[in-house]
Amino acid sequence: MTSPPSRRLEARHCHIGCCLLLLFGVGLGKTEAQQANRSFAFVDHPGIAGQAGLGGVNLTLDKDPLMFLANPALLDSAHRNFLSVHYQNFPGGIQVGTIGYQWEGPDNWEIGVGLQYLNYGEFEGFDDTGFPLGSFHANEFALSGGISRQSGVFYYGLNLKLLGSVLESYQAYAAVADLGIMYKHPEEDFRLTVVAKQVGVVLGTYLQGQPLSLPTDLRIGISYKAENMPLRFHASVRNLIQETDYYLADPNWREEQESFGEQLFRRLVIGTEIIAHEHVQLRIGYNHLVRREFASIGGQGLGGFTGGFNIQAGKFALAYSRLFYHVAGATHLFGVSTNLNQWRKF
């Protein structure tokens, strides 16, 4: 049955309006980034096990309720009333925790809240002469609230976030938004999404008169699974409006980094889901930028590669990922999700 012309026109205007908002917001963020030093980079840390297992950057994975923190358009009805908690421990006492919950809102809206918290541990302070001043702590957080709605084959989502960075007595805050639009094929397992990240304003800086900018970004994600094939492929492109700043340990790479292929792969993150069973998925990923950033004269090892799994066991979904950063080792990320409705006794 063909939709009335008025409804088709209304839907078309909605799609165009969202695209214009994406471009306008990212344009503002790019202008701001050219005027001040970039800060709040912790928001790009992959604190979700599924995202981490697929290379650390992903916009199309739908198996984890917390993926709406990466792309608000992934906030859908499949994860209503789900509570999800993820934890990661780095060497040196650095800890990362992420928690979130989703429920059904009015008029078929989906609503989610999430918190990402990074604790950098305890540090010893000294003055200019080396005299001890005692210990201090450093932590950063991102408090998010998201909404999403479906319109035919399109999904629209918006996250509003309060970012905070507390380093000893120095504090900085920002209010930002993520806007995502996703197309989901009505018959095939295919997704295409565009996300504008960290578009907003800085509310407070560490030092008076020192301007800070936001890690504003425009990202594109795609995923595809052929029928009867136990593989789902993911690809995400990030840093589309900024340079991929990273440290090169080997100066011989400086000529290589200027090539088109090198610049492209620094922005591309790829991953694959292996569907071993209806309730078991294995994940592998590769992040070329991470491999370059953590390369050393001693070699690169498995730097930039990631892997993990997701298992549905009873009332719980258990997720695990291992991220390789440096030839010396890797870090682990654990996650657990459950539908609170399954625990209700009334």
N, C-alpha and C positions, 0 to 999 in steps of 0.2 A: 504494500500500500504506500503510495507516494505522500510525503509530508506536505501540508499546505504551504503555499509560497511564503506566507508571513512567518511561519516557524522556521523554514529554511533560511530566510533572510535574517531572522533573529539569531540563529545559531552561527551564521557566517559573520555577523557583526561581533558576536562574542569572541570567536576565534581571532579576528583581526584586532580587536581591542586588547586581548591578552598578549598578542605578539608585540603590539606597540608599547605596552607597559614594560615588557621584557627589554626591548631595545632602549626605551627611555631611561629605565632604571640603571641598566648597565652603562649607558653613556654618562650618567651622573657619577657613577662609581669610578669610571675610568678617568674623568676629569679630576676628581678628588685625589686619585692615586698619583697623578702627575705632580701634585702640589705638596705632598707630605710623605713621610716615611711610613711604609706599610707595617701594620701591627695586627694583633689578634689572629695570627696565623694558626693557632692551636685548633681553630674550628675545622680545619681540613684534616685533622687527625682521624684515621679510620677507627672510631671507637665501637663499631658494630661488627660482630664476628663474620656475618655474611659478606659485608662490604670488604672487610680485611682479607678474607679468603680469596676474593676475586681481583686482587691487585691493589686494594686500598682505596680505589675510586670506582664507584658504581652508581648508576642512576636507574637501573631497570630490574633489580632483584626484588621479588615479591614474597619471598619465603620468611622474611623477618619483619615483625611488626614495627621495629624501630627504623626501618629504611626510609620512613617519611622524613627523618631528620636530614637525609641526603637529598631527597627529592620529595617535596610535599605532595606531588601528584600521585605518589604511591600509597597515600593514605586512603584505603578502601574498606569496604564492608567485610572483607574476609578476616580482618583482624580486630573486629569489635570486641571490646571487653578483655583484650589481651594485655597482660602485664609482662614487660620484658626487662631483663637486667643483664648487663655485660660488664666484664671486669678484665683489666690488663695490667700487668706488673712489669715495669722496665728495670733493668739493672740500675743500682744507685738509689733505690727506694722510690722511684717515680711510679705513681699509681694513677690509673685512668678508670673512671666508672661512668657508665651510661645507664639511665633508667627511663622508661616511658610507659604510657598507658593510652589506650584509644577507646572511644565510645561513640555511639550514634547520637548525632545532633538533630535539631529540628529540620524539617523540609528536606530530608535525605542528605543532609550534610554529614560528613565524617569529621570528628574532632580528636586531636591528639595532643598530649603534652609530653615533654621530654627534658631531661637535664643531663648534660655532659660535664663532668668535673675532673680536673687534672690537679693532682697534688704532687708538687715537685720535691716534697720532703723538707727536711730541716737543714739550715745552713749556718755556718759560723761567720759572724760579722767582725770586721776589723776597721780601724780608722787608718788614716794616711800613714801613720807611724808604725802600724802593725799592732797597736794595742787592741786586745779583744773587747768587743762591744756586746757579746752575748749572741745567742742564736736567734734566727728568724725563719719564717716560713714563706713559701711562695705557692700560689695556686691560681687557677683560672677556671672559668665556668661559662656555659652557654645554656640559658634557660629558654626553652622554645614552646610555643603554642601554635598548632597547625590546624587548618581546615581544608577540606577537599570535597569536590563534587564531580559526578559523572554527567556528561552530556553526550549521549550517543556513543561514538567510538573515541571520544576525547575525555580526558581527565584533567581537571584543573586543581591546583593546590597552592596554598600560601602559608608560609611559616613566618611568624613574628618572633624575634629573638632578642634577648638582653644578654650582651656579652660583658664579662667582667674579668679583669686581670689585676691581681693583688700581689705585688712583689715587695715584700717587707712593708715599708710605710708608703710605697708608691702605688697608686691605683689609677686604672683607666677603665672607662665604660663606653659602650656603644649600643645603639638600637638599630637593628638591621632586619631585613626581610629576605626570604627566598621565595621565588615565584617559579612554579613548574607547570608545564603543559605536556601531556603525554598522549600519543595516539596508540591505540591498541586495536590490532586487526580483529574484525569480528569473527573470523573463522580460523585463521592461522595463529600460531604462537609467535607473534612478531610485535615488537614495541619500538617506538621511536619517541624520544623525549628531548625537550630543551628546558634548561634550568638556569635562571639568573640567581647567583649566590651573593649573600652579604651586601645587599644594596641598602644603604642607610646613612646614619650620621654618627659621629663620635660625640659622646656626651661629656667625657672628661678625660684628661691626659695625665700622664705620670708627672710631668713638670709643667708649670705654668709657662705659656708661650711656646711650648714644643708641640707642633701639629702632628697628628697621627692620621693615617689613612686606613681604609678597610681592605681586606683581601677580596675585593669584588671580582667576580668571575662569571663568565658565560660558558656553559657546558652542554654538550650534546651526548646523548646515550642511545644505544641500540642493542636489542637482543633478538635472537632468533633460534627456534628449535624446529627442525624438520619433522614431519610426521613419522612416527615409528622409529625415530632416532633417539637414543638415550643421551643426547648431548644438547645443551643449550649454550649458545655462544653470546658473550657480552663484550661490548666495546664502549669505552667512554673517552671523550676528548675534552680536556680541560685547558686552562690558561689560554683561552682564545682572545683575551683582550689585554694580556700582559706578558712580559718576558718570563721565561722559566729560569729564574735565578737559582744557581746551584754552584757548589764548590767543586772544582776539578783538581784532584790531587796530582794528576799527571799532566804537565804542561803540553805534552805532545798531542793531547786531545783538543787543544784550542782551535786548530785548523779544522778538525773533524766536526766540532760542534756547530760550525757555521754552515754546514751543508744542509740542504733542504730535508734530506732523510733524517738526519739527527734531530733537527728542530721538530719535525713531525712526531717522531717516536718519543721525544721528551714530553709531549702533550697527550700521547695515546696510552691508555691502560686497557689491557685485554684480560679476559677471564673466561673460564668454561665450567659449567655445571655438568657433572656426570650423574645421571639419574639411575643409581644402582637399584633402587626400589621405590615404591610409592612414598615410603616414609624415610628414605635414606638418600641424601644427595652429597656427592663429593665435589670439592671445589679446588681449582688451581687458577693462578693469575700471574701476571707479569707487569711490573711498573718500571719502565726504562729510566725515568727521572730519578727514582730512588736508587737504582743501581749505579747511576752516575754520581749522585750526591755522596754515597757512602763508599765509593771505590777508594782503594788505597794502593800504595806501591806493592804491598804484599799480595794483592790480587783482589778479585771481586767475589769469589765464592758463589753462593746462591743469592747474593744481594739483589733485591728487586723481585724475587720470586715469592709467592705466597701459596698456601694450601690450607684446606680445612674440610669440615663436614658439617652436616645438619641431620639430626636424627629425631624423629617423632617417637617418643616412648611414653605410652599411656597419656597422661594429662600434660606432659611436658614436652617441649621441643628443645633439644640440647644442641648447642652449636660450639664449634671450636675452630680456631684459625691459628696458624703459625706464620709469622712474617719474618722474612730474612732481610736484614738491613746491611749487615757487614760480614766480612769473612770470619770474624771472631764469634758470631752467634746470631741468635734470633730471639724473638719475644712471642709470648703466648697470649691469646685472647679467648676468654670463655663467655658463653652466653646461655641464658635459660629463659624460656617464655612459657606462659600458661594462660589459658582462658579462665578468668575468674568465675564465669558462669558455671563451669563444670564443678566448682567447689561449693556452690550454693546448696543449702539444705531445704530451701523453701521455694 
